[in-house]
Amino acid sequence: MAPVPDETDPAVILDLLEAFRRSKTMFAAVSLGVFDALSSGPADVDALAKRLSADPAALARLLDACVGLQLLRRAESRYENTPAAGIYLTADSKKRLTGYINYSNNVMWKLWSHLEDAVREGGHRWQQTFGWDGPIFSHFFKTEEAKREFLMGMHGFGVISSPRVVAAFDLSRHRRNVDLGGATGHLVVAACERYPNLEGVVFDLPDAAPLAREMVAASSVAARITVASGDFFVDELPQGDLYSLGRILHDWTEAKILLLLERIYARLPSDGALLIAEKMLAADKSGPRWAQMQDLNMLTCTEGKERTLDEYRALLTRVGFTSVEGRATDSPLDAILATK
């Protein structure tokens, strides 16, 4: 009898085999300025090649790949941005993700190439990749332009997730939201937009303050938001009855997390609360994929990791919080609310 052929579908393997190529295609197109060059309207390959100082035939291959990835459209011989590319991949968009995409291309891409060593040794790859002992962002953001673009990339993530995070729980009883490590202020802005009686404070390092003031001033709730500078591990925290931490806890060791949570708990009034925006792993850590991939990203890039709700609850109750709830959202971040 002839052997029965193995008909197991290889689709998942084949998809992952070329997944990194799709990411790199987008990274390269952003880095080369393809989407910016098309932000003023459609253009043909020759015009784009001249503008971008690229080989026409090679550029055409990249452009056609971007059409396949639904980042560009082609009508006859002219290419144009799709709506998604126009919003998220061009430098003149306030919702752009280009700063984070360039960071992914220039920094994380290299760190991830040593994922095997991170798994073997249990730590980030900064020393191996760049010769430094830790994620010292100042090495990359030596200019105001580079720093601004990275922060705007994080802002793009915030615009997507913060409205959903502040809607996950009813926060209407609170009067002053202090967002620690608030960057451009997207979470405080979203909270103040949703809750008309809420005032907000964006608290971050001095280097982040100018862009935070600019972005807050452009919002519809600027009159209710202030920007303050400091180090949340060291300096006195502004007074509030609702603190928030967006994509902060997953960066740090447990010791540093507990230090920060203790400082927040001590500063909160009775019945005050802490809102945490992170992507939660499922209880058995079987998903979701976004959280799993971010967990590996933390392994290669930081001192931290992603956690389940129970793991966050254990940290929060350890410093005194008595009620901890978690809510999943349909965005890159979920919401956890801990009450004193």
Secondary structure, 3 states (H helix, E strand, C coil): CCCCCCCCCCHHHHHHHCHHHHHHHHHHHHHHCHHHHCCCCCEEHHHHHHHHCCCHHHHHHHHHHHHHCCCEEEECCEEEECHHHHHHCCCCCCCCCHHHHHHHHHHHHHHHCCHHHHHHHCCCCHHHHHCCCCCCHHHCCCCHHHHHHHHHHHHHHHHHHHHHHHHCCCCCCCCEEEEECCCCCHHHHHHHHHCCCCEEEEEECHHHHHHHHHHHHCCCCHHHEEEEECCCCCCCCCCCCEEEEECCHHHCCHHHHHHHHHHHHHHCCCCCEEEEEECCECCCCCCCHHHHHHHHHHHHHCCCCCCEHHHHHHHHHHCCCCEEEEECCCCCCEEEEEEC
